[in-house]
Structure formats: C-alpha cells, structure tokens
Amino acid sequence: MCGTEKAALVDKCSLSSTAKENGTRTTLSSDAVINLDHGDPMAYEPYWREMGDKCTVVIPGCQSLSYFANKDNLCWFLEPELEEEIKRLHRVVGNAAVEDHHVVVGTGSTQLIQAALYALSPPDESEPTSVVSAAPYYSCYQEAADFLRSGLYKWAGDARAFDKDGPYIEFVTSPNNPDGSIREAIVKRGQGKLVHDLAYYWPQYTPITCCAHFDVMLFTASKCTGHAGSRIGWALVKDKDVAIKMTKFIEISTIGVSKESQIRSAKILGVISDSCLHPGSNNFFEYGHRIMAERWGKLREVVGSGKIFSLPEYPTEYCLFTGEFSETHPAFAWMKCNKNVEDIEKFLRGQKVLARSGKRFGSDPNYVRLSMLSREEEFEIFLHRLLAIQGTSN
C-alpha cells in the first residue's frame, strides 16, 4: 500500500479521545489494554442510552416475593410477560418457531447449556454420553461439559473426528462462534441428540434465511439485545419431557431465575419488537446491522492493507426479515495470522490487545477470536494497532 493510501486509512480510523460511560465523559488512554477476548456487548450502549426511559421498570417492594411465577406452567419460575415477549419477538423476526415449543428460561445460555446436557443424557448408560461440536467450536462447550465432572456426559471433542458408537450430544452453533459460518449437524447418527445454539441468529449479525424449527434451540439476551449483565437466556424445547428435565436442573442449581431480570428483559424485548413494527421508530436490528457492517468494513480495509492477517469471507443471502440481500457480520472476527508467528494470541498481547487463542476452539494457535462488540473507542484503538502491525511488516 502506498503512503497516501495508508495515510487515508489512518485518517478513516482516527481515534476518538473521549467516550461517555454512564453519562460521564471519560478518556481512554491510547496505550490502554484493549480486551477483545470476551464478547462484552457494549457496542449497543449508545442505542439504549438514546431510548431513555422507554425501558425503565419500577418494581415495588411487594412484588416478586414468591419463588413461583406461574404454577401452571411447565417452567414454573418463568414470568408470563417474559414468555409472551420472547414469543412475540421471534414471530416479529421470524428466526425461530415458537408455537409447538416450550420456553425454558435460564441464567444466561450458559446455564441452559448445562441444563440441556443433563436433560439429553441417558441416565442408565454404563459410561458418560459423548458431547461433541465441530471445530472451531465455542470454547465454553468443553468447559461446561467437563466442569462438573459429571457421570452423565463427557466432552469428546471435534464432531468431525467423532467415530464412537453409542449415544452422543452434538452442539450446532449457527452462526458459529467463533468463525461466523452457518452450520448443520455433522455426526448424524441414530442415537444422537442435537442442541442448536442460535445465540447469533439475529438480523444484526446474519441474514434470516428460514424460521428455525429444531428440537432444542438456545438464545441469550446478551447477544440479542446487548444486556449481558441481566443474565437472561431462554431455550425453545419441543419435547415436553426434555423441557421438564431442563427446568428441574435449573430448579436444583438456582431455584429458578431472578424475577427482576426477567421483568426487565421482558420490557426490553417488547421495546425491540415495537421498534420493528412501528415505522419511524429507531429499529434496533437496523441499528445493530449498521454498526456491525461499518465495523466489518473498517476491519477488512485494515486487514487488506497488508499480508499478515486474513479474515473469512461470507456469502450474500436474502434476509426474510429485512427483505434485502446482505452478508453475515459476525459478533466475532476469526482472524488468521499468515506470518510465521507461533502464537498470535501472545503476539497481540504484546501489542496490548487481548484475544482468545484458536487453541481454545479446537483449532490452531495461528487463529484468534476478536470481539466486534466493544465500545467504539476501543474498537478504533484496536484498528490503529492492527494497522501499525501491518506497517512495520512492510
């Protein structure tokens, strides 16, 4: 790249020296450590600040005293208004079928992953049920499967290399975390059970090409709305017995899910649905799609300015929600280092950029996963550092 082109690119990625946090103007040092290891969804903060009091919820002291939300519901701690807004949002977006599925709420999708493992593992097998996912797979699957050292299930690695007879559970993440690809089941054997993790199957990340209709589907507010701190996830479960067992796991582990978080999440989901249905409203998914498209455009331009790094390419598809053609803009960048660097995570750490190594995803250390959901200022500093790395290599 010639000097004038690179100067123009630096100007496009110019740093913002200040940022607002909780209404207070703060300054992030240009040499600060930029943590892109976690998918902390602070990119949505400006949208929700602009919404003002639309999501404000007042909970009087006499409310939410009981353990029970609805004794007649299979998931007895699920607040009725949250169930209603979950179903409403899926109908509005058209990304998942809800009519013939039970809703099970959890403390984030992490708890639901463990609940699904418990519910789908045969209780009378002589050895633990194998748990697999195609590499690169979400790093927390292995951690969740092995953490409790359960006698019911055990991590068995990459689904593509799995050749063991007997029951198994396969996690299918689509779009995939970390690489953003659209996935289908790999093993496809008679004794298998599937869990479809659809945390990123929302219009800001990928075109909605069909209404998903799987046996167990997992979603989370953290990646849908950006409210990771509320710790709300939900499962759409077709089989009643599986839903009962998942509910039982949550009952034993946490005696339900915070009612305050559920009430707040119901309000937020309702605001999102309204923003999609009312012309002239600030459509949340349009906002998210615009942010993600802009960030991916900037990142591709920086990566394309040199030969050190490369990124996956994604097809353009028709989105049933927007009625337009678009490509996937994942919440994470799965970046490969084409240089002779033994460990790109360690290399980037030396540049004060924290990323998650490909080794954590069953892949190679010349890959890293980088969050695309940080605050704007952090993202711009990251681009500058990446551009500087490209420049020193020329």
C-alpha positions in Angstrom: 0.0 0.0 0.0 1.4 3.4 -0.9 1.9 6.2 1.6 -1.1 8.3 0.6 -3.4 5.3 0.8 -2.2 4.3 4.2 -2.4 7.9 5.4 -6.1 8.0 4.2 -6.7 4.7 6.1 -5.2 6.1 9.3 -7.5 9.1 8.9 -10.6 6.9 8.5 -9.6 5.0 11.6 -8.9 8.2 13.6 -9.2 7.9 17.3 -11.9 9.4 19.4 -10.1 10.6 22.6 -13.2 10.5 24.8 -16.1 8.3 25.5 -19.2 8.6 27.6 -19.8 6.0 30.2 -23.0 6.1 32.4 -23.4 9.7 31.3 -19.9 10.8 32.3 -17.3 11.8 29.8 -14.2 9.6 30.2 -10.9 9.3 28.4 -9.3 6.0 27.3 -5.5 6.2 27.0 -4.2 5.4 23.6 -1.8 2.8 25.2 -4.6 1.1 27.3 -5.0 -2.6 27.2 -7.9 -3.4 24.8 -9.8 -6.5 25.9 -11.4 -8.2 22.9 -11.3 -11.7 24.5 -14.9 -11.5 25.8 -17.9 -10.6 23.8 -19.0 -7.9 26.1 -21.7 -6.2 24.0 -21.0 -2.5 24.8 -21.5 -1.5 21.2 -25.2 -1.3 21.9 -24.8 1.2 24.8 -25.5 4.3 22.6 -28.7 2.9 21.3 -30.1 2.1 24.8 -29.0 5.5 26.1 -30.9 7.1 23.3 -34.0 5.1 24.3 -34.0 7.0 27.6 -36.9 5.9 29.9 -38.6 3.6 27.4 -37.1 0.6 29.2 -37.4 1.9 32.7 -39.1 -0.6 35.0 -40.3 0.2 38.5 -40.6 -2.8 40.9 -42.4 -2.2 44.2 -41.2 -3.9 47.3 -44.2 -6.1 47.5 -43.5 -7.6 44.1 -41.6 -10.8 43.3 -41.7 -12.3 46.8 -42.7 -15.8 45.8 -40.5 -18.4 44.2 -43.3 -19.1 41.7 -44.1 -17.1 38.6 -46.8 -19.4 37.2 -47.6 -22.6 39.0 -49.5 -23.9 36.0 -46.5 -23.5 33.6 -44.1 -26.3 33.0 -41.3 -23.8 33.7 -42.9 -22.6 36.9 -40.4 -19.7 37.5 -40.8 -18.2 34.0 -42.5 -14.8 34.2 -45.6 -14.8 32.0 -44.7 -11.4 30.4 -41.2 -12.6 29.5 -42.6 -15.7 27.8 -45.1 -13.5 25.9 -42.3 -11.1 24.7 -39.9 -13.9 23.8 -42.6 -15.5 21.5 -43.6 -12.1 20.2 -40.0 -11.2 19.2 -39.4 -14.5 17.5 -42.6 -14.0 15.5 -41.6 -10.5 14.5 -38.2 -11.5 13.4 -39.2 -14.9 12.0 -36.0 -16.6 13.1 -37.5 -19.5 15.3 -40.7 -21.4 15.6 -42.4 -21.0 19.0 -45.9 -22.4 18.6 -45.0 -26.0 19.3 -42.1 -25.4 21.7 -41.9 -24.9 25.4 -40.0 -21.9 26.8 -37.4 -22.6 29.5 -35.7 -19.5 31.0 -32.1 -19.7 32.4 -29.5 -17.6 34.0 -27.9 -16.9 30.6 -27.5 -19.5 27.9 -24.5 -21.0 29.9 -26.9 -22.5 32.5 -29.1 -23.7 29.7 -26.2 -25.5 28.0 -25.7 -27.5 31.2 -29.4 -28.0 31.6 -29.6 -29.4 28.1 -26.7 -31.7 28.7 -28.4 -33.0 31.9 -31.8 -33.4 30.1 -30.5 -35.2 27.0 -28.1 -37.6 28.6 -29.5 -41.1 29.1 -29.4 -41.8 32.9 -28.8 -45.5 32.7 -25.7 -45.8 30.4 -22.6 -47.6 31.6 -20.4 -44.7 30.6 -20.9 -40.9 30.1 -22.6 -39.7 26.9 -20.2 -38.1 24.5 -20.5 -34.4 23.9 -19.2 -33.0 20.6 -19.1 -30.0 18.3 -17.4 -29.3 15.0 -14.2 -27.3 15.3 -13.7 -24.5 15.6 -16.3 -24.8 18.3 -17.5 -22.4 21.1 -14.8 -22.6 23.7 -17.3 -22.9 26.6 -18.8 -26.2 25.4 -15.8 -28.1 26.6 -15.6 -26.1 29.9 -19.3 -26.7 30.5 -19.2 -30.4 29.8 -16.1 -31.1 31.9 -16.5 -28.6 34.8 -18.8 -30.7 37.0 -17.1 -34.0 36.1 -20.5 -35.5 35.6 -21.0 -39.2 35.2 -23.8 -38.5 32.7 -21.8 -36.8 30.0 -18.2 -36.1 28.9 -16.5 -33.8 26.3 -15.4 -35.9 23.3 -14.1 -33.1 21.0 -14.4 -32.3 17.4 -17.6 -33.7 15.8 -15.7 -34.3 12.5 -13.4 -36.7 14.2 -16.0 -38.5 16.4 -16.3 -42.2 15.5 -17.6 -43.7 18.7 -20.7 -45.9 18.8 -23.5 -45.1 21.3 -25.4 -42.0 22.4 -24.0 -38.6 21.9 -25.0 -34.9 22.1 -23.9 -32.5 19.3 -23.9 -28.8 19.7 -24.6 -27.0 16.4 -23.8 -23.3 16.7 -25.2 -21.2 13.8 -23.9 -18.7 13.0 -20.9 -20.3 14.5 -18.9 -18.9 17.4 -16.0 -18.2 16.6 -15.9 -18.1 12.8 -19.5 -16.9 11.9 -20.2 -19.7 9.5 -23.6 -21.2 9.1 -23.6 -24.7 10.5 -25.5 -28.0 10.2 -25.1 -31.2 12.2 -22.1 -33.3 11.4 -22.4 -36.7 13.0 -26.0 -37.6 12.0 -26.4 -41.0 13.7 -29.4 -42.7 15.2 -28.6 -42.3 18.9 -27.6 -38.7 18.7 -29.3 -35.6 20.3 -28.8 -32.1 18.9 -28.7 -28.8 20.6 -28.9 -25.8 18.3 -27.2 -22.8 19.8 -28.7 -19.8 17.9 -27.4 -17.0 20.1 -26.3 -15.1 17.0 -29.2 -15.9 14.7 -30.5 -12.3 14.7 -30.7 -9.8 11.9 -27.8 -7.6 13.0 -25.4 -10.5 12.6 -26.7 -12.6 9.7 -29.5 -12.8 7.2 -32.6 -14.6 8.5 -32.9 -17.2 5.8 -35.5 -19.5 7.4 -37.6 -20.0 10.6 -35.5 -22.4 12.7 -37.5 -25.4 13.9 -35.2 -27.6 15.9 -35.8 -29.8 19.0 -33.7 -27.7 21.3 -32.8 -24.1 20.5 -30.8 -21.8 22.7 -30.9 -18.0 22.8 -29.5 -15.3 25.0 -30.3 -11.7 25.7 -26.6 -10.7 25.9 -26.2 -11.1 22.1 -29.7 -10.3 21.1 -30.2 -7.1 23.0 -26.8 -6.4 24.4 -27.9 -6.8 28.0 -25.3 -9.3 29.1 -25.5 -8.2 32.8 -29.1 -9.2 33.1 -28.1 -12.8 32.7 -31.2 -14.0 30.8 -31.2 -16.8 28.3 -34.0 -19.0 27.0 -34.5 -22.3 25.3 -37.2 -23.3 22.9 -37.8 -27.0 23.6 -40.0 -29.2 21.5 -40.2 -32.3 23.7 -42.1 -31.8 27.0 -40.1 -34.3 28.9 -36.8 -32.7 27.9 -38.2 -29.3 28.9 -39.2 -30.7 32.3 -35.7 -32.1 32.9 -34.1 -28.8 31.9 -36.4 -27.0 34.3 -35.5 -29.4 37.1 -31.8 -28.8 36.5 -32.3 -25.0 36.9 -34.6 -25.7 40.0 -31.9 -27.7 41.7 -29.0 -25.4 40.8 -30.5 -21.9 41.4 -34.2 -22.5 42.4 -35.3 -20.5 39.3 -34.1 -17.3 37.7 -34.2 -13.8 39.0 -37.7 -12.3 38.6 -36.2 -8.7 38.4 -34.0 -9.7 35.5 -36.9 -11.4 33.8 -39.2 -8.4 34.2 -36.5 -6.0 32.9 -35.8 -8.3 29.9 -39.4 -8.6 29.0 -39.6 -4.8 28.9 -36.5 -4.6 26.7 -37.7 -7.3 24.3 -41.0 -5.5 24.0 -39.3 -2.2 23.1 -37.3 -4.1 20.4 -40.4 -5.6 18.9 -42.2 -2.2 18.9 -39.2 -0.6 17.2 -39.5 -3.2 14.4 -43.3 -2.8 13.9 -43.7 0.9 14.1 -42.5 3.0 11.1 -40.3 5.9 12.1 -39.0 4.1 15.2 -35.3 3.6 15.7 -35.3 -0.1 14.6 -33.0 -1.9 16.9 -31.9 -4.5 14.4 -31.3 -1.9 11.7 -29.1 0.0 14.2 -27.2 -3.2 15.1 -26.8 -4.2 11.5 -25.4 -0.8 10.6 -22.9 -0.8 13.4 -21.7 -4.3 12.6 -21.5 -3.6 8.8 -19.4 -0.5 9.4 -17.1 -2.2 11.8 -16.5 -5.2 9.5 -15.9 -2.8 6.6 -13.2 -0.9 8.6 -11.6 -4.2 9.8 -11.5 -5.7 6.3 -9.9 -2.5 5.0 -7.2 -2.6 7.7 -6.5 -6.3 7.2 -6.4 -5.8 3.5 -3.7 -3.2 3.7 -1.1 -5.9 4.4 -0.5 -9.6 4.1 -0.1 -10.6 7.7 -3.7 -11.3 8.6 -6.7 -12.7 6.8 -10.5 -13.0 7.6 -13.2 -15.4 6.5 -15.5 -14.5 3.5 -19.2 -14.8 3.8 -21.9 -15.2 1.1 -24.5 -12.7 0.4 -28.0 -14.0 1.1 -31.6 -12.8 1.1 -32.9 -11.9 4.6 -36.6 -12.6 5.2 -36.7 -10.0 8.0 -35.3 -7.0 6.1 -36.4 -8.1 2.6 -32.9 -7.3 1.4 -29.7 -9.1 0.4 -26.8 -8.9 2.8 -23.8 -10.8 4.2 -23.0 -12.1 7.6 -21.4 -9.6 10.0 -20.4 -11.9 13.0 -20.1 -10.7 16.6 -16.5 -12.0 16.5 -13.7 -11.8 14.0 -11.9 -15.1 13.4 -8.6 -13.8 12.3 -5.7 -15.8 10.9 -2.1 -14.8 11.1 -0.3 -15.7 7.8 3.1 -14.7 9.2 5.5 -17.1 10.9 4.1 -16.4 14.4 3.9 -19.3 16.8 1.1 -17.9 18.9 -0.9 -15.0 17.6 -2.7 -14.5 20.9 0.7 -14.0 22.7 1.8 -11.7 19.8 -1.3 -9.5 20.1 -1.0 -9.4 23.9 2.4 -7.8 23.3 0.5 -5.1 21.4 -1.8 -4.7 24.4 -4.7 -6.4 22.6 -6.3 -9.3 24.4 -7.8 -12.0 22.1 -8.8 -15.7 22.5 -6.5 -18.2 21.0 -7.7 -20.6 18.4 -6.5 -23.5 20.6 -9.4 -22.8 22.9 -11.8 -23.5 20.0 -10.1 -26.8 19.0 -8.2 -25.0 16.2 -4.6 -23.8 15.6 -2.8 -21.0 17.6 -2.3 -19.0 14.4 -6.0 -18.1 14.7 -7.6 -15.8 17.3 -11.1 -14.7 18.1 -11.7 -11.0 18.5 -14.9 -9.4 19.7 -16.5 -6.9 17.4 -18.9 -5.7 20.1 -16.6 -3.4 22.2 -17.2 0.3 22.7 -16.4 2.4 19.6 -13.3 3.9 21.1 -11.8 0.6 22.0 -12.5 -0.7 18.5 -10.8 2.3 16.9 -7.7 1.8 19.0 -7.6 -1.8 18.1 -7.7 -0.9 14.4 -4.9 1.6 14.8 -2.7 -1.1 16.5 -3.5 -3.6 13.8 -2.7 -1.0 11.1 0.6 -0.3 12.9 1.5 -4.0 12.9 0.8 -4.1 9.1 3.0 -1.1 8.6 6.0 -2.5 10.4 5.9 -5.6 8.3 6.3 -3.8 5.0 
